[in-house]
Amino acid sequence: MRTVRATSSTATAGIDADRFRALLGHHPAGVVIVTATVSGTPVGLTATSFTSVSLAPPLVAFYVADTSATWLRMRNASVFGVHLLSRDQADLAARFATKGINRFAPPTSWRPGAENVPVLDDTAIHLVCRRHDTRLIGDHWLVVGEVAHGYELSDPRPPLLYHRGAYGGFLPGA
C-alpha cells in the first residue's frame, strides 16, 4: 500500500468551486458506500466518485474529501468494502452521508464479511478491496483498491444514481 501527498500545486485562474460543482452536477454518478473496520469499529461513507480502473489486476477507485472526518478515521485501513447501491437505497446513501450519527446502528443492517470488512445487507454488489494506492489530488484523496472478493445479489436491482443534488433510479431501456 502506497500513500503519496502532493508537495505543491499551481493555482490557476478559472472557474470557482461552486460553479464547477453545479456544472458537474449534470453528470449522473453511481452511488456507493465504502466501509472498513478501524480499531474494531465499523466506519463508512457515501461516495459518488467510484470507478473501475483496471482488469489486470482488478482495480477500482473512489475519491474522498481531504476534510472528511470519516476519511481521517478510515485512511489507515488496509482493506475496505465497496457497496453498489440499488435505486431503492437512497435512505441508506443519505444515512452514510450524514455527519455525527452512528451509521451502523439500526435501521442499518450489516454483518462482518470477508477480511472483517463490514458488509451492508441487500446492496446490489459488494467488493472487498485491499488498498493498492492512495494519493492526494487537489482537495480530495484518490483511493485505489485491488478487488480481492466480489459478491452480488441473486436478483440485483437497478442502480441508485446521484444527479443534480438528488438521488434517483435508472430504468434500463427507458
C-alpha positions in Angstrom: 0.0 0.0 0.0 1.4 3.4 -1.0 0.3 6.8 0.1 1.5 10.0 -1.7 0.8 13.5 -0.6 1.4 16.3 -3.1 4.0 18.8 -2.0 3.0 21.7 -4.2 0.3 22.9 -6.5 -0.1 25.7 -9.0 -3.1 27.9 -8.6 -4.8 28.8 -11.8 -7.4 31.5 -12.5 -10.6 30.0 -13.7 -13.9 28.6 -12.5 -14.8 28.8 -8.8 -15.7 25.7 -6.8 -19.5 26.4 -6.6 -19.8 26.8 -10.4 -17.7 23.7 -11.0 -19.9 21.7 -8.7 -23.0 23.0 -10.4 -21.7 22.1 -13.9 -20.6 18.6 -12.9 -23.9 18.1 -11.2 -25.3 17.4 -14.7 -23.3 14.3 -14.9 -25.1 11.3 -13.2 -23.0 9.2 -11.0 -23.5 5.8 -9.4 -23.7 5.7 -5.6 -21.6 3.5 -3.4 -20.9 3.2 0.3 -17.3 2.5 1.3 -16.8 0.6 4.6 -13.9 -0.5 6.8 -13.1 -1.7 10.3 -10.8 0.6 12.3 -9.7 -0.4 15.8 -12.6 -2.9 15.9 -15.2 -0.3 14.9 -17.1 -0.2 11.6 -16.8 3.1 9.7 -18.3 4.1 6.3 -19.1 6.9 3.9 -21.1 7.6 0.8 -19.2 8.3 -2.4 -20.4 9.1 -6.0 -16.9 9.2 -7.4 -16.4 5.4 -7.9 -14.9 3.9 -11.0 -13.2 0.8 -12.3 -9.5 1.3 -13.1 -8.0 -1.9 -14.4 -8.9 -5.5 -15.2 -5.5 -7.0 -14.6 -5.0 -6.5 -11.8 -8.7 -5.9 -10.9 -8.6 -2.3 -9.5 -11.3 0.1 -8.5 -11.1 3.7 -7.1 -13.0 6.4 -5.3 -12.3 9.9 -4.2 -13.0 11.4 -0.8 -12.6 14.9 0.5 -9.4 15.7 2.5 -11.7 17.3 5.1 -13.8 14.2 5.7 -13.8 13.3 9.4 -14.7 9.7 8.3 -11.7 9.6 6.0 -9.5 10.7 8.8 -10.6 7.5 10.7 -10.6 5.2 7.7 -7.5 6.2 5.8 -5.2 3.8 7.6 -7.4 0.7 6.9 -5.6 -1.6 4.5 -8.8 -3.4 3.5 -12.2 -1.8 2.6 -15.6 -2.7 1.2 -17.4 -1.0 -1.7 -21.2 -1.5 -1.8 -23.0 -0.5 -5.0 -26.5 0.7 -4.1 -29.8 -0.1 -5.7 -32.3 2.6 -6.6 -34.4 1.8 -3.6 -31.5 2.5 -1.2 -31.4 6.4 -1.2 -32.1 6.4 2.5 -29.0 4.3 3.1 -26.9 6.6 1.0 -28.2 9.6 2.9 -27.5 7.9 6.2 -23.9 7.3 5.3 -23.5 10.9 4.1 -24.9 12.3 7.4 -22.4 13.6 9.9 -22.5 12.9 13.6 -24.5 9.7 13.7 -23.7 6.0 14.2 -24.2 5.0 10.6 -24.1 1.3 11.5 -26.9 1.5 14.2 -30.4 0.3 13.3 -32.0 0.6 10.8 -28.7 -0.2 9.0 -28.4 -4.0 8.6 -24.9 -5.3 8.3 -22.5 -8.1 9.3 -18.8 -8.7 9.3 -17.7 -10.1 5.9 -14.5 -11.3 4.3 -11.4 -9.9 5.9 -13.6 -8.5 8.6 -14.9 -5.7 6.3 -18.4 -4.5 7.3 -20.9 -5.8 4.7 -24.2 -3.9 4.2 -27.1 -6.2 3.7 -29.1 -6.1 0.4 -26.7 -4.0 -1.6 -26.6 -4.9 -5.3 -22.9 -5.7 -5.3 -20.2 -5.6 -2.7 -16.5 -5.8 -3.2 -13.8 -6.4 -0.7 -10.6 -4.5 -1.7 -7.0 -4.3 -0.5 -5.6 -0.8 -0.6 -3.4 -0.5 -3.6 -2.5 3.2 -3.7 -3.6 6.5 -2.2 -2.8 10.0 -3.5 -3.8 13.4 -2.5 -5.0 15.2 -5.7 -6.3 18.7 -5.2 -8.6 18.7 -2.2 -9.5 15.0 -2.5 -7.8 11.7 -1.9 -7.8 9.2 -4.7 -8.1 5.7 -3.1 -7.3 2.7 -5.3 -8.1 -0.8 -4.2 -7.4 -4.2 -5.6 -10.6 -6.3 -5.6 -10.0 -9.5 -3.5 -13.6 -10.7 -3.2 -16.8 -9.8 -5.1 -20.4 -10.7 -4.4 -23.8 -9.8 -5.9 -27.4 -10.3 -5.1 -29.1 -13.2 -6.9 -31.6 -10.7 -8.1 -29.8 -7.4 -8.5 -31.9 -4.3 -8.8 -31.2 -1.2 -11.0 -28.6 1.2 -9.6 -29.0 4.3 -7.5 -27.8 7.4 -9.2 -26.9 10.9 -7.9 -27.8 13.7 -10.3 -28.1 17.5 -9.8 -28.0 17.1 -6.0 -30.6 14.4 -5.7 -30.8 10.6 -5.6 -32.8 8.7 -8.3 -33.1 5.5 -10.2 -32.3 4.2 -13.6 -34.7 2.2 -15.7 -32.9 0.1 -18.5 -34.3 0.9 -21.9 -36.3 4.0 -20.7 
